[in-house]
Amino acid sequence: MKVVSVKQMQAVERSADADGLSYEKMMRNAGGSSATWLQSNLPLGKGVVGLIGSGNNGGDTIIALAYLTQRGIRTLGFLVKPRPDDPLLDEYIQSGGSIIDMSEGKNLDMCQASLLPGVIILDGILGTGVKLPLRDPLREIMSKVKTIIEKQPNACVVAIDCPSGLDCDTGDVSEATIAADVTLCMAAVKQGLLKHPGRSKVGKIHLMDIGIRRISDHIRDQLPEMIDNAFASSHILNRPDDGHKGTFGTCLVLAGSQNFTGAAYLAGKAAYLAGCGLVHIATLEKVQQALAGALVEAVWTILPSLNGGYDPEGTVKIKSIIKNTDSIVIGPGWGLNKENAAFLERLLAILPKDIPTLIDADGLKLLKQIKDWRTKLPENTVLTPHPGEMSELSGMGIDEIQNNRWEVTRKYAEEWQATVVLKGAVTVMATPAGDIFINPISDPSLATAGSGDVLSGVIGGLLAQGLIMRDAVTLGTWFHGQAGKIARDKTGTDVSVTAVEILNCLGPAFAKTNETSVQDVSPIS
């Protein structure tokens, strides 16, 4: 799904209108598509209640209500803002629908009475052009409606294009914003829906057809793309029936230390579970001794240690095995010994430029100790920092990074000439060419020690199978996020999910993507 700013979407609509797709037709397509989606995906036996504003989102909502009414579904519309002399309202009433005026706070009791258990609520109060703060009386009315809805736990809220009161550029929200279970996005996803705090109000995201087949036909801007299940399904590699372990590649994992043995296990096992044919782990002897019985599938190379870290002389062993490697994962669980920095510098000097290489965790922190480290990276490198590691690499403050995640990721991917994966709630990926991909998953189940090691292994395993860097990082973050959600559902809470649970749910995550092309972006816990 393409991601646009409000200004970009307005430009797309102007262009489409000039090309013959009128604004009225786009609105009718939006309302009809929304109604069709509702009828196909939600139980409507308890009826549909529309919250109607004065703008285009209100028009979309009225059209959807009329469509559903004509198909025998009980509907009711509440005017939260006046729409004087509106032919859409006349059409809806003529179709058999009913309208109640709730502007200026009237008839709130009737709204409360209409929200029966199981009712579907369409939020069409405000659209994508809203700017905060909201003003009274609208803010007060919305706050009261929000309270009414929150007291009805079985109600399902479907936002038309965006939850009302969410800034679709910045992701900021009003205290009166009504959280949605589902947001039906018209033609493209508005960028504020993928930025916190707004992301937590959006729920599942589904794309509606309003007649604009390709956004690129109407705008030349290089647009970010949101990953969804359809994207993942269309980019995953086919596995031939006559394949063997060599077909699916070898991933070399350099991970672990005495204090962080688990990192090597999590990354190595994740590479296998991502479909890699063979995982070769190069690590210290104590790590191998601790894990050999747990990770019996791995091939092991013992590297010499120096003062508890990796002896730089150990790169001689790496050089001898690297010729049979298809991807490399560096850094999980290394520790920050000064010997490790020297080891990493020597390692970068011997790595072939054409082998895709992922650097994560302590490997990222150690890069900073290497003079001119940017010039020493292999040509096909991915860096996977969390905000703290990004701060160390870039010199920027964490708050500055978090407030500008997309821009920062793109800037440094271009500057460092590496693919950058900025981890966190709604992970952002950027390529050296300036392409941006957004993983919409934001789930606290993923916020656990070792989760990043699992992600590194998944990406490394996909790279070993021959996926290009862009596809490996986008699919890797997708499957990792899906595994976290599945682990949360199996555990019954995000509180108790560990990295091992995420690891064990990678198989179901891959299976889910292979079985369906439904665009499931899952609600936030």
Steps between C-alpha positions, in 0.01 A plus 500: 500500500632843406535754780427867437489832679177699502641740241606214275155339520338829410728524198406146396130580526539822296685310230240222494221757477677669209530161329124443521451329834288764671508574870136390520584168334794447737270563797237260373769239435635552852159457660410201285834327558469555875150357508606198295793437734274526805248258355772252405705512819288592803177369655240769436203335668491762778510783251733783404511842662672783313661804663486765230705816467474786253783399267581232245538227763146577609392468137676164469318385812157610378552317170609186684191517724271541200663205324453278805141617557408408144627148575273457799745588775373719785688830507482828687695821442592764760595844374787614719549809279228658284474422127239752377323433170700183435354277224694204642290519816184514291608190307575315823163585652322402178677163513338437837764637736454733795699806606519647851655842560765479770674829422535736793474200731136420435359145520804341662262277693363366171853426384567307818177306463585403142837344584374149569742214566654393169412816308746630240593868531621693196717796597472764230509811718833646390729434207865508410533878493430557868745710699522491876393611750130434450268777610174496690223418454631223272770389742250474784249304289768259380622450857152408613450264206839341573393438859174343384684267262759400760219390731376261231778237485338298222477789257728491194624837373590532132669826406445638152850590368627596848381514860342839562733738680823341375746724315568300184841657448653493847311220677400732784159438653239691694386380838159468332623267224291185475721191473412277204505123475533533122597790275392493137757708309396659173749428215809532722602495866545844653838524669369614840323165541843335521649739754453489872292593691254481211590142409345377823162648397484343153454125549504283188567678171323411176527675165187610314474544125367845407581467130866608517672186380859615536612791715813529285282602204419823680809588703871468431616513861700206635242366744555275801332162488324325786565128526195277529421135454440542129844661461662216694316232302608649168869534592576173679718259303356176366670189637550242222396142575841373393693747714771397746680680780734662250201637311395694807838644584744523788482773761813572705409631846770664710330540835517440872738542792530356847243743638265483201494140380131516410555750221680239288219249556221745417665635185615159376171323563304789345707474181406132475134571570504763224585223253879516485657171390800510732602724788868525583566660839844644569536580868705455816554156652291563810204603285528188287525278807187656647293475182619198304237273655221754451581597141592165356431607140782756491853462370748654743833676467680583825674836493789585734427728791709783644419653840146365475443645153570396142868478415566704183717214376185293477412668174739255334249224574216712366687557177530125448126431535348808344530375141209261566278767652197669344422751778662620822356616832740689727478627855216353711620437854865593439555734789699822472855381574765709325626175346165464327540840332838393362349167392216677320738736320707208371183311412367786286832506314466136389127482425422456130314802368229291337384294801197663667599587855286597797649684798295522819516561873853525643638489148333836437639655818848377414485653153521841660849413629631432150638797311311572176279197564251605232757449226585150626153347475436239229294635212195294596470581871197535726523673837222424749521751786246571770470873584781486758740339255389743229585782737852366551559455127352832388577726795136607515295499819253218549204738525601670175523160331165382633328821393632466145535125449424494127719797409791384716494147360496621140774758562747255650425219255606737226795645694637162614409326172346216696146374552388621843234332712400731786334262742224588740125549499423529127843401364634714216728372223686708241728407212799699372285596199252676732220242501309484830296208632285509812410198708172603668526245782524662841464239769654494849550125471807578287656719768703229671869412531621291207220606266750689285726194480208303357440774242868496397486125448181517294644766268829310474315180415297673228812661354669160485216373282567766241245770580620846410575723796179701471281191505697328776468791742134573425396135522726440799337775705156384387546136601670602825208727586241239407679246718482742792126545453444124477707449815291761678179328396628156607626633832186703561693817582786708363645519851641148504632464144873427481738483205476121504121524459550734204754256356263206538222687322699576185368184334135597551584853381637368170207261468249780555651707220508207260139407567328836444542831327270687741644838595525439873673775693362389834371719778734640761496334839 
